[in-house]
Amino acid sequence: MAMDFRSDRQALEDFLLNFLEVGHDDAGKTVTKPKYMEMLQDIANRQRSTLEVDLDDLDGFSKDPELVEHLERNTQQYLVLLAEAADNIMPSATDENLPEDVFDVLLDQRRRAQDMTRAQMEVEGRAEQQDPHFALPPSLLRRFEVLVRPRCKATRRKMREISADCIGSLVSFKGIVTQVSDVRPLLTVATYLDDQTGFEIYQEVTGKSFNPLLEAPEEVKKMNGGKSELFMQVRGSKFVKYQECKIQECPDEVPQGSTPRTLMVHLRGSLTRSLKAGDSVVLSGIFLPEPYTGQRAMLRATLLTATYMEVMAVKQNKQSYQDMNLSDGQRAAIESMTEEGDIYTRLATSIAPEIYGHEDVKKALLLAMVGGVSKVLGDGMKLRGDIHACLMGDPGVAKSQLLRYVAHISPRAVYTTGKGSSGVGLTAAVMKDPTTNEMVLEGGALVMADKGICCIDEFDKMEDGDRTAIHEVMEQQTVSIAKAGITTTLNTRTTVLAAANPAFGRYDIRRSPAENINLPAALLSRFDILWLMLDRPSMELDLSLAQHVLTVHRDGRPPVPVGAAPLPPEMLRAYIAAAKQYEPYVPESLTDYLAAVYAEMRAEEAATDMPHSYTTARTLLSILRLSQSLARLRFADAVEQSDVDEALRLMKMSKASLYDDAGAERAVDPISQVFSRIRQHAERTKRDSYSWADLLDFLGTSFKPEQIRQCLVDYASINVWQLDGTDSEAPSIVLARA
């Protein structure tokens, strides 16, 4: 059936005027309201700038079943019809005290000038010959924009399915935002002033480029004898906010062996700044061609043309924790879970339930997702609240799977690998803006994960130069850029979750973590949690693991636990969003306790034979962040000692796992510790002998004299060194050299 624009415009006008929506008044009673007339009234009162038309409303109201189909196939033209229909029925403003802006002043002057011109033409008998350029364009008078939302039953296409038959149609697709331009003004109505007569001439602009008017209309030429020159008036022209974004095809929609496709989308007016790099969104808009212009048209003088989408609606696939509005059902479920008790363990086991075991590792990842409380001190110094975690160990212990599940749970997450990421890819790259040809910064993975989580797999495979870029990100949470004349600092308030494999194939517990993982100590110390995941044979554990894996493969889901069932990802995400609303503080009563614990940890490390020291002031801050995260899970406003004890337990378990495959600290007797300290000191100082006074100087603070004396006698009996001197109470030793 052919489209009848006149009758369709009348039908759209009737729809806007008479559509009723069921709602509730202030008393809670059910009432029917004119939905779109209320919108138009708000527009007239300057309380609203968009007219959003839901096609489901039009489909249910219209008696013509083909009207909505016509609108979906020729959306650009029907947007004009909707705007004209809204202009015809626009109500008068109910607020008589609306302040005048520049637009009102210019409009008043233009109407006065038009009245004078019309009167002069009537006197001269040329009223019927008025040039259309003199008329005020409707788009210049309009204070609103029209947007349409697709029907719920409309088919969402894959990006590869959007082809030439979709030109001019309303389509929806899912994608990932990879590039976002700055918001710039876009000219929609150009205003020119004739220097001889003072007339204003208007030109509507429908694209990104246009040919300016060089000559005045014939009516103006006749008035001034054919001599006139037009000057563009920027202040009298109309501009709208304009932004371009690049959308990439979702990974799950890319065919095997293909690379993801991209599509440029244009945002105008109120839709600008609604997309950020890294967002997973569903976009609805008009698929349109964009012919090449200027020099590009000369270089590409073919029948080919670029395509883009004029966005009409944006829907976020994952809302950020701050923007997430919990439903009443979710709030009730969260309250019931907190009353059941042991919610901490249940939340942890809900992370990747298909993966067997690793309960403490999952608890650490849960705390990383919740995070601590970020603070900004009075002098501007920032204390980060994000918790960084590093999983390292043997291949095949589900490190990557845990990272992928965390990326799936988090509303804003970026997953990448160390070998496939460069320093520029992680921080920011300098690109040329196709619109302005200016050099602009395009954020990398860490910038895209701002206020989210960045998961980096194969962390040990990164180049040293690329890995250096992460140092500033993990502590200062910024990226400093000085490239191509651009000097700036970008925010990277992100949680870094890394997974690293050993440098020697399998983890060698006889070597230090730095030797196994091949990462510098400066980077390792920035992680709040370092967890070693070893694969050691155990008949009981191997049988349980095999039964779990076979059950998952057979049933397609993990075995049903004995206690409470794991939470679905949506519920886990909702609980974390509720927990992030709390900002617990550390009470003064815990200050002495925390200080004593930290001092004790430092003393224990100094007294034990540990090949690698990593207990620093950052460790104390890590304990504080973990404690605050635990308090958030309890929906508490203050940290309790139980939170600190659990944080210490996780810290000790992570430390114990770094040195012992059994998950507990190795018990080293004092005699062996004394021997190790003497050997390390001799290797460091290149000494061959020690007097009793020398030994007491660097061992007396950690060991008793009897322990030192017994060590000297025991190792002298097996010819490791020789006792020198006749005083058995204060012996000296001479080391044996090979």
N, C-alpha and C positions, 0 to 999 in steps of 0.2 A: 504494500500500500504506500502511495506517495505521501510525502510529508506536507502538511498544510500548516505553514508557520503561523498564519494569522489565527486560525482556530486553535492551534496548540498554545499560542500565547494567551488567548482568552481562557483556555482551560487551566493554564498555570496561574493566571490571575485569580480565577475562581478558587483554586486550591489554596493559595496563600491567604485568601480572604476568609474562607469558610472551614478550613481544617481545624478540628477540635481535638485536644489531647486530654486524656484523663489524668488528673493530678489530685493533690491534696492542698487544702487551704491551711491557714495558720492554726485553725482549731483541729486539724486532722481529718476533716470531712472530705469525702470524695467529691470532686467537682470537675467540670469540663472547662478547659481554657482554650482560647484561640492561640495556638502555639506560635504560628508565624506572624500573626498580627502583633503579639507581644514582642517578638523579636524586632519587628519594624518600628514599634513604638520606642523601644530602647535605642534603636538606631537614630530615630528622630530626636531623642533626648540626649544623643551623643554619649550613651552609656555602653554602646556596642558598635563594633566596626565590621562584623561579618554576619552574613545571612547564610546559615548552614541548612541546606535542604536535604532531608533524609529521603532517599528514594523508596524506602519501605512505606513511608507515609503517603507518598504520591501513588504508589502501586495500590494501596488499599483504598485510597480516596477516588482516584480517577475512574470514570466510567468507560474510558477508552483503554482497552488492554494493551494497545500498541504505543501509547504515549511514553511510557517508561522505556520501552525498547528503542523508540526514536531518540530519546535523550541519551541513552547509553551508546548508541551508534554515532551520533553527531553531537557530542557533548559541548564542543566549543560554541556552536551556533545556539544551542539551547541555553547556555549560560547567559548569552545576550538577551534571549527572550525572558528568562527569569528576572534579569536586572530591569528590563523594561516593564515587566509586570509589577515588580516591586515599586518602581518609580510612580506608576499610575495610582497605586493604592497607598502610597506612603502617607501616614497620618501626620497631623501637625504636632509640633512639640508641645508637651504638656507643661514643661518648665519654661516660664517666660523670662527667667533671669539667666539664660545661658550666656556665658561670656563670649564676646566676639574675638575671633582669632584673625590671622592674616587672610585666611580663605574668605571669611565673611566680608572683610573690607574690600578685597579685590572683586568679589562677586557683586557687591553693591555698586562699585564704580563701573563695572562692565555693563550691568543692566542699565545704568543711567546713560552710558555712552550708546548702547544699542537703541534706547528709546529716542535719543537725539538723532541718530542716524536714520531710524525708521521714519521719524517725523519729517526730516529733510527730504527723504526719497518720496514721501507722499506728496509734499509740496511740488516736487519736480515731476510727479507722475510716473515714478519708476519703482513703485513699491513692489510690483510683481517680479521685478528683475533682480531682487536681492541675491547676492552670491551666497552659497551655503557655507563658505568659509567664515562669514560673519556670525553665524549661529553658534551659540555656546554648546559644545558637545555634551551629551548626557554624561559621559565618563568624567568630564571636568566638574560637573555639579554633584556627582555621586560621592557620598561619604562612607560607602560600604563596598564590600566585595562579596561575590556569591561563590559559595563552595557547595559541592554535592557529595553526599556520602553514598557509597554503593549499597545495594540490597544485601541482606544477610545471606540470601541463597545464591548470590552471584559467585561464579566460579573463580577461584584464585589461580592464576596461571603461574607456571614456572617462567623464569626470565627467558629461557630459550624458546618458549612457546609464543612470546610476543613478537609477531611478525608483521608483514605489510598489511595483512587484512585487519589489523587492529588500529590502523592509522585513523585518528579522529575519534576513537572509541574510548570509553571509560574502562580501564583495566586495573587489576590488582595483582601484586606479586610480592614475594618476600625476598629480602636481601640484607646485606651487611654494609653499613656506611663505612667507606674507606677514606674519603676525602671530603672536606667541607671548606668552602670558600668564605671569604668575609662577606658581610652584608653590605650591599652597595645600593645607591638610589638608581632606579630604572625609570626612564622617561616614558610616560604614557600619553601625555597631551603636551605638544609643543606650542608655545604662544609667541607670536611675532608682532612687532610694532612697526607700523609704517611711519617713516620719518617725516613725510609731507602732510598727511592727513591726521595722524594720531590714532588711526583705526587699529584694533587688535584682530589678528587673523590666527585661527587655530588649526592645528594639524594633529590628528590622532595617530599614535604610533602603536603598532601591534606586535612588533618584534624587538630584538636587541639592537638592530641597526635601522636607519631610515635615511632618506634623502631630504635634507632641509629645503624648504621653499625658498626659491631665489627671486621670484617675481611676485608682485602683488596681484590680486584678482583684477579682472577687467574693470569692475565697478570702481575700484580705487584708481586705476590708471586713467579712467575718464575724468575723474575729479581733479587730478593734479597734472593733466596734460601728458600723461604717459610716463612721467618721471616719478619713480618711487624706489625706495630701497627698504628691505625688510631687515629688522634687527631682532634676534631671538631674545626673549625676556625670560631669563632663568627663574626669577622670582615669581613670575606669573604662570609658569608651567607647572605641571603636576607630575610628581614622582611617587613611586611606591618602593617599599623595601624589596630587595631582590637578592637571592642567594642560590648558588649552584652547589650540588653535591654529587659525588660519584658513588654509585651503589654496586656492590659486587655480588655475584651469584652465591647462594648459600652452598657450603661444601657438600651437604647431603643431596643436592640437586644437580651436581656436576657429573656428567657421564664418565664412565671409566676411560682413562687415557686422555681426557680433555682438560683444558685449563678453564678457570672460571671466567665468565663474561662480565662485562661492566656496562652500566647504563647511566647517563647523566640525567639528573632530575633538577627541575627548577622550582624554587619555593618563592612565594610572593606574600607580601603583607604579614598577616598574623602567623603564618606558617614558618616564617624565617626563624632561625635559631631553635627549631624544634628537633633537629637532628644533630648528633655528635658523633665524631669518629669512633667506631667500634660498636655502635648501636645495632641490634638486630631488630628490624622493623618490617611491617607490612604496609606498603604504600599503595594508594589508590589515586589514579590521575588519568590525564588525557595523553595518549601516545601520539606524538606529533613529529613531522619532519622538520628539519632545520637546514635550509639551503645554505651553501657556502657563500660568503660575501667577501668583497674586497680582493686582496691578493690571494687569499685561499681559493677563491672562485677561479682565478686565472690559472693557478697551479693545478687545480683539480677540475678542469673543464670537461666533466663527464656527466652522465646521468645519475651518478651516485649522490646521495645526500645523507647527512647525519640525522640521527633521531634522538629525541629526548622525551621526557615525561613532565607535563605540567601537573604538579602534585595538588590533589584536592583534599586528601585525608591522610593522616599519619597515625599508625597504631604501633606502640612499642610491644615487642614480643616479651621482653623482660623489663619490668619497671625497677628502678633503683630502690634501694632500701628506704631512702628518704621520701620517695614519691609513692611508695606502696601504701595503698589504703586497704586495711584488713577488713574483711567482711565480718558480719556478726557471727556467722558460723565458725570462721577461723578463730575469732576471739574466744568463743565458748570452748572450742576444742583446746586452745592453748591453756585456758584456765583449768580445764579438767586434767590436762597432762601435768600441770604443775602441782595439782593436788594429789596425784598418784605417787609422787616421789621418785627419786633417782632419774630425773629427766636428763641429767648430764650424761649418764651412760646410754640412755635410749637414743638421744640425739647423736651420740658418737657412733653407735652401731647402725644408725640409719645412713651413714656415709658409706657408699659402695657396699651394700649388704651382700653382693655377689662375691666379694673378696673375703676369704676366710681369715679370721684372726686379726692381728694388728690393732687390738683395742686401744692401746695407749697412743699409737700413731694416729688413729682416727680422732682421738680426743685432742691431740695437738693440732690437727688440721681444723677441727671444729672451733677451737679457740682462735686460730688464725683467721677463720672466716668472720667470727664475731668481732675480734679486735679489741684493743684497749681504747683509752680516751686520749685524743690528741689535745695538746695544750699550747697556747701562745702566751709567753710570759710578757711582763710589762715592757721589757726592753726590745721586744720583737723576736726573741729567740723561740724557736718552735721545738716542742718535744713530741715526737711521733707516737702515735698510738697503734699503728699497723704492726702486726706480728709477722716476721719473716721466718720461713721454715725451709729446711733443706733435708731431703731424704736421700741417703746414700747407702750403697751396699751392692750385693751381688745382683747380677741380671736375673730376671724372672721372678722377682718378689713383689710385683704389682705396684712399683713406684709410679710408673706412667699412668696406670689405670686410676690410681688414687688422684693424681693431678687432673686427669680428664674429668673425673666425677665432680671434683671441686669446681672446675671451670663450668660444668653443666649446671651446678646448683647456683652459682653466683650470678646475680643479674647483670653484672658488668665484668667480663672476664676475657682475657686474651690468652690463647694457648700457642706457644711457639717452641722451637727446638734450638739448642745452642749452635749446632752446625749450620742450620739454615737461617741464622740471624746474624747480621752484622751490627756493628756499633751504631751505624746510621739507621738500620732497620729497627733497632730497639729504642733509640732516642728520637731523632728527627732528621729529615732529609730536606734539602733545598730543591724545590721544584719551580717550574715556570707556570704561572697561572695562565691557562688558555684564554681567559677573558680579557685580561689586562696586559699579558706578557710580562708581568712583574715577577721577580723572584720571591717566592713565599715559602714558608716552612710547612712541611707535612709531617704530622706527628707519627712516631713509630709505635711499637707495641706497648712500651711503658707509658707513653703519653695517652694512648687510646684506652689504657686500663686505669686512668686516673679515677680515684675513689672506687676502685674495684680490685681485682686480683689478676696478676700476671703470672702465668704458669710457664716455666722454662724447663723443658726436658733436655736431657743430654747436656747438662750445664757444664760438665767438664770438657766437652768437645769444642767449646768456644775458643776463639783466638784470644791471646792475652790482651791485645789492644782493644778488642771489642768488649771484653769483660771489664775493662777499666771504667767504661761508661756507667756501670751499675753501682760503683762505689758511692757516688754522689746521690744516686736515686734511693739507695737503701737507707741512708742516714738523714740527709738533708731533704729528701723527697722533692728535689727539683732537678732539672736538666738545664745546664748553662750552654748556650749555643752562641758561637761566633763564626758564622759562615757567610760568604758572599755578601758582605756588608751588613748582615743581619746579626745584631747582638741583642740577645734577650734571654729570659729564663722562663722555662715552661714548668708547670706543676706536674708532678708524678706522684700524687698521694696514693700509692698503690701498695698492696701486699705482694711480696715476691715469694712464690713457692717454686723451689728448684728441686730437680732430681738429677743425681750424678752417679755415674758408674765408676767402679774402681779402675785405677790405672793399670793394674796387672791382671785383668780378666776377672778374677774372683778376689774378694777382700782378704787381705793378709793381716790377721790380727796382730802379728808380730811387728808390724810397721805402724807408724803414726797415721792419723787421718789425713794429714797434709800429704804424706807420701802416697797413700792409697788413692786419694781423690785428686791429687795434683792441683789443688787450689791454694792460693796464697792465704796466709793466716789473717791478713787484713780483711779479706772478703769473708772468710769463715766466721770471724768474730762478729760480723754484722748480722748473722742469722741468730734469731732468738732461740730457735730449736734446731739442733743438728741430730738427726736420728739415723742410726745405722741399722739396716735391715739385712741380716745375714741369713743365708740358706744353709743350715746345718742339718745333717741327717738325724732323725728321731723317729723311731718306729711308731710311737703313739701319735705324734703330731702329723706324721706323713699319712697315716691311715685316715685320720680325721680330715685332713686336707683333701685327700683323694675322694673320700665320700662326698664332701661338699662340692667339689668340682663336678663330679659325675651327676650329682643331683641337679645342679644348675644346667648342665647340658641336656639332661633327660627331661626336666620339667620346664625349662626356660625361665626359671626364677629360683632365688635362693631358698634353702630349706626354712620352714616355719620355725622360728625360735620358740623356746619354752616359755619365755616371758612375753612382754609386750611386743607386738609386731613393729617392724621398722616403719618410720614415717615416710610418706611419699615426698618427692622433691618439692612439690608446691607447699606442703605443710612445713617442711624443714626451712624453706626460704621465708615463710611467714613468721616462724618462731624467731629466726635470726633478726628479721626486720623489727619485731617487737622488742627484742633484747637490745638492739642498737639505739633505742630511744632513751636508754638510761646512761648516765655518766657518773659512775660510782667514784668516790674519792677514797684516799687512803687515810684513815683516822690517825690522829697523833699517837694514840695508844699503841699502834703497831710499829712506830718508828724505831724504838729500841730493839724490838724483836727482829725486824728486818736487818738492822745494822749488825746485830750479833750473828745472825745467820750468815750474812755476807762475809763478815770477818772470819767466821768458822770455816766457810768454804775455801777462802783464800789460804787459811792456815793448813787445812787438810791437803790442799793441792801442793803446798810447799813441802809438806812432810812426806808425801808419797812419791813413788817412782813413776811419774807420768811423763811420757816422752814429749807431750805437747801441752802447753798451758793455754787456756782460753778463758779462764775466769777473770773478767775485767769489770770495770764499772758498767759496761754495757750489759753484763749478766744481771746486775742488780736491776737495771731498767727493764730487762726482759722479764724478771720475776714480777715486777710491778704491773707490766702490761698483761701478763698471763693472769694475775690475780684480779685485775679489773675485768678481764674477759669472763672469768668464772663468776664474778659478782653480777655481771650483766645477764648471764644465763639464769641466775636466781631472781632476776628482776629486783635487784637490791640497789640502794643508793650509796652504800658504803661497803668497803672491802672488809671481810672478816678474816680471822686467823686461819680458819679452815680453808679459805681460798688461797692464802699464802702457802699453807702446808701442801695443798694439791699442786700448786705451781712448782714448789720445791721438789715434790716427788717426780713430776714430769721432767724437770731439769736434771735431777739425779739419774733418772732412767735414761734420758738421752745421753748423759755423760757416760753412764755405765755401759751403754750399748756401743759407745765409741771404742771401748777398750776390752770388752769381754763379750763373747758370743752368747754367753748364758744370760746376759742382761743384768748382771750384778757385778759390783766392784770386786776385783780380785783381792783376796786377802794376802798381803805380802808381809812376812814377818819382819820385825825391826832389824834383825841381823842382815837380811838380804837388802833391806833398804839402805842400811849404812854402807854396804859394799857398793851398791849402785851409785850412791852419792860420791863416794871416793873415786870410783872409776870415771864418772862424768867430769869431776873436778880435775882429775889428772889429764884427761884428754883435752880439756879446755885450756889448762895452764901449762901443759907439757912438762910437768914436774915428775921427778923420779923418786923422791923421798918426802916423807912427812914426819915432822916431830909431833909429840903429843900435844904441844901447845897449838900447832897448826890445825890438828884434827879437831880440837875443842873449839877453835875459832869459827869454823863453818859447819860443825855438826852439833855443837853443844846446845844450841837453842832448840833442836828438834829431837835429840836423843839423849838418853842418860849415859853417864860415863861407863857404867857397867855394860851397856849394850855395845858401845864403841869398842871397849876392851875385849869383849867376847868375840866380836867380829874379827878383830885383828888376829886373835889366837886361832880361830877356826880356819880362816883362809890361809894363815901361815902354815898350818898343818898339811895343806894340799899344795904348797909351794906356789901359791898365787903371788905372795910377797914374802919378804924375810923380815923377821923382827930384829931391830937394831937397838942395842942398849941392854943393860942389866937390870934396870928398874922395871919390875913387872907391873907396878901400879901406873907407870907413865911410859909405856913402850913407844918406840918409834918404828917406822917401817921403811923398807926399801923395796920398790916395785920391781918385779921381774919383767925384763924386756925380751921380746922374742928376737 
